[in-house]
Amino acid sequence: YRGMMHSPRSHQRSHPSEWSPADVEATEHWIVAVDAVHADREQHPANGVPPECTLGAACAAAPALARSLALVCHHGLHGLLMQWAFSEASERLQQRAVPRFWEQYRQLVRSQASVSADDRGAVKAAQRRGVRALLDAASELLRAAEAELSALSFLEGKAWPGGDATAGGGGGGLSPHPRQPEVEAELVVWLGASVREELLTSLQTLVLTAAPHSDALHLWLVIAWRRLFVDGTRKGCSG
């Protein structure tokens, strides 16, 4: 992140002749936008509970930020901004949410190590703990994903004030970079139908890749499902 933010400025100082006024403008507004997205995500609590979209609130309170986002798009960089934001979101999920998900599993395994298979009551209780652990872990994982999606969806929909407008006269009379349709098209294909679908698909891959062993999630799901099915059936019969 820091390399992305400061390298353009370093290059600009070292090679000023290679930078047009439009290059300079686009870079300055890119840095503002990236810094705002990064700050927004770092403000969310570690457990991934999504508060109100603070990036949207920041844009509403600071017209300059909304204008920077609009100018980033005006310079043909919306797809690149989305790609960067998606990569950052995936990395945060991989480093924070996914390890917490599997830590629930590891704690469950440790707690059940002393359960005797001959003690049916203890086995049932252990299975029910497994159900609760799975539901808690999945809920926390989903909250973390939703927190990331709040900012990503905001950027994807250009939901800031004037998000569908060009720089107009506010860009100092500078002409934007010529757009590169082939680059934008590649980014659109990479993002797919929606950023939500892409992030949830990525999250699924991250969870499976980080599993303690290849069958961990399958076994956890099967045991939880069987316990829920048996308990539900018995309640239905008794009712």
Disulfide bonds with the S-S distance in Angstrom:
none
